[in-house]
């Protein structure tokens, strides 16, 4: 299945990860522990200004079934059950949230060497139906992402995307928001240590362009430095160090170059795994 085009969410993902992943201006702490029976318990705390948010996620794997149960500080209970490979290339996902009785959703994903399909439906009397499909190969793929509201009879999401990749370059083009915005992205591995990427988005309704460029460099096998800037003058940078296997310490900052004296924001993240 590794030769296939991947799901629609994979279009442009490499660029998104380079430009946005791990950047934050808050304080975040994550601790994962494992019980003798193999249950993984992950506790997360996030401080956003004066607000503190926390959740505890318990993950149990048995054969090809993974069950995730998460409780947050608002007393919401999130449950996700994933069944891997009930048939070759197939994955089934069931999720719901308590006390929201309208949050239940069933999803099926299918991966093939030349196609990938994902479809989900809300478990309500008038559900929202989501469908995404991609055809092609690992090198070239074309896909669409749709959401249909059966209550109103309208499409609430209608996107399309095209992706091209080779050994060290990935380029993608997506048409989003029912044709209102066009986004082009680019990712390039310059060498084993350095990568660059860029994203250009144009809104037809506002005639506004957003340009973001970024870079990633491995200072050593355990330390990564990233930076990005957009055409509105916002610049961000982070340094991430893997101080033990699967445990990361990240420091990131953001500044608006137009108002330097007021705009500086610093964020910290610590993720611990045994």
N, C-alpha and C positions, 0 to 999 in steps of 0.2 A: 504493500500500500504506500510505501515511501515514494514511489514514482508518480503518484497521482497529483492533481492540482491542489488538493487541500480544500478546506471549507472556505466560504466567502469571507469569513473574518480574517483569513490569512492574507488577503489582498492588501498590500501596503503595511502589513504588520511590522515588518523589519524596520521600516522607517519610523513608524509610530513608537516602537520600543526605543530606538535611538534618541528621538526627540523628546519623549515625554515620560518614559518609564523611570521610576525611582526619584523623579523630581518632586519635591514637596517643600512647603514652608511651615509645616507643623512639626510636632514632636510625636514620634510613633515608636512603640515598643511591642515586639512580638516574641513570644516564647513558646516553643513546641517541645512537648515531652511525650514519651512512649511508655505505655504500661507493659507489664510482662506478657499480656495476651495479645499485644500488637496494636492496641487502640492508640491513635495519635490524638493528643489534646493540644490545641493551639489557643493561647490567650493573647488578645491584642488590645492595647490601649492607645488612644489617639487624643492628643490635646490640641484643640483648635481654638486659639485665643483663650477665653475664659471657660470654654466648654470642654468637658472631658467625656469621651465616648469609649466604650469597651465592649468586647464580645468574647465569648468562649466557644470554640468549634471543636467538636468531637468527631473523629473519622474512624470508621471501622471497615476493614477490607476482609472479605471472605470469598474465596474463589474468584469469580469475575464480577462480584457485586460490591460496590463501595457506597457506604451510607455516611452522609455528612449531616450533623445536627448542630446548629449554631443558635446561641442565645445572646441577645444584646442588652444594653442598659435600658432600653425601652420595653423590656419584657416580651420582645418578639421572638418567636421560635421558627427558625428556618430549617427545613429538612429537604435534602436532595439525595435521591437514590439513583445511582448510575450502574447500568448493566453493560459490561463490555463484552463484545463479541458473542451475543446470543446466537448469531449467525455470522459467517465470514464478512468482515467489513462493516458490521452493524453495531451501533451503540444506542441504547435507550436510556432516557433521563426523565425522572419524575421529580417534581419539586412542588412545595407548597409552604405557606407561611401561616402560622397561628398568631393572632386570632383572625386574620384576614381570610374569610371563606372564599373570596374570589381570586385568590392568588395561585390556585392549583394550576399546574401546567405539565403537559406531557410532550416530550421531544424525541424525535428519532433522527439519527445521523447515519449516513451510509457513505463509505469511502471506497472508490474504485480507482484503478490505474488511470482512467480517463475521465472520471466524473466524481463529483462529491455533492451530496444532497443533505440538507438539514430542514426538518419541518417540525413545527410545534403548534399546539392548540391549547388554549386556556380551558380549564375544566369548569366552565360556567354555562348557563343557558344560552347566552349570546357571546360566544368566545371571540377572541382575536386570534386569527390564524396567521402564522408566520411561515414563510417558505424562502429558502435560498438554495441556489444551485449553481455549480461551476462545472464547466466542461473544458477539456484540454489536457495538458500535461504539466510536469514540473516546470517546464520552460515557458510555455505560453498558456494562459487560461483566460476564459471569459465567463462572467457570472452575473447573477442578479439576486437582489434581496428585497422581498415583498412582505408587507403586513396588511391584512384585510380585516376590517371590523364588521362582523356579521350583523351587528345591531344596527349600524347606520348604512351598511352596504357600500362603504367607501374604503379605498386604499389609504391607509394612514402612513405607509412608507413604501417608497418605490425607488430603489437604487440599482445601479449597474456598475460593473467594474471590469477592467482589463489589466492583466499583469504579464510582465515579461521578465525573465531572469536567466542568468547564466552563472558561471562559476563564482564571479565576484561582483555582479551587478544585478540589482532588482529595480525595475521601474513599474509604476502602476498609474492608472487613470480611472477615477471614479466619478460618476454623476449621481448626486445625492439630492435629498429634499425635493423629490418629485421633479427633478430637472432644474431646480433653482440654483444649485451650486455645483461647481466643477473643481475637482481636486486632483493635482498631479503630484506624485511623490517619487523620490529617487534615493537609492541606497547603494553605496559602493565601498567594498573592502579594498582600501588602498594597498595594504599589506597585512601581515599576520597580526600586527599591533594596532593598526589605525584604520578607522572607518569614518566616512562622512555621509551626510544625508541632507535632503531638503524637501520641503513641502510647499506647494503653491495652491492656494484656494481662492476661487473667484465666486462671488455672489452676484447672480444676474439681477436680483431684485434691488439690491443696494448699490450695485456696481463697485463693490469694495473688494480689494485684494488683500490677502494675508500671506506673507512669505516668511517661512521659518527655516533656518539652516542650522545644522548642528554637526558636532564631531565627537568621536569617542576614541580614546587612546589608552592602551594597556601600559601603565607605568612599569609593572612587573606582573608575574603570573597571578598575583593575588590582589592587585590594586588597579582600579579603573578610574579614569578621569573623563568627564563629559562636559560639554558646553553647548549652548544654543543661544540664538538671538533672532528676533523677528523684526519686521519692518516698522513696528510701532515703538521700537526702542527698548523693549524688555529683554534683558539678558539674564541667563541663568547658567549655573555651573554646579557640578557635584563631584565628589570624590567618594568612592566606595571601596572598602577594604574587606576581604574575606579573611578574618583573623583566625578562623578555624573552619574546617569543612562545613559548608552550608550555613555558616553564621556570618552575618554581614553588619558592618557599621558604615552608615552613610551620612555625610554632611552635604547639604545642598543650600544654595542661596539664589536669590532673585533680586534684581534691581531694575528700576525704570530709569534709563539713562537721561530722561528728560527732567526728572526731579530726583536727583541723586540723594539729596539730604533727607528726603522723607520716605523713600520707597524701599529701602533695604529690608529684605526678609531672609531669615535663616531657619532652616529645618534640620532636624536630626531623626535618624531611624536606626534602631538596633533590632536585629533579628537573630534569635538564638535557637539553634537546633543541636541536639546531642550527637 
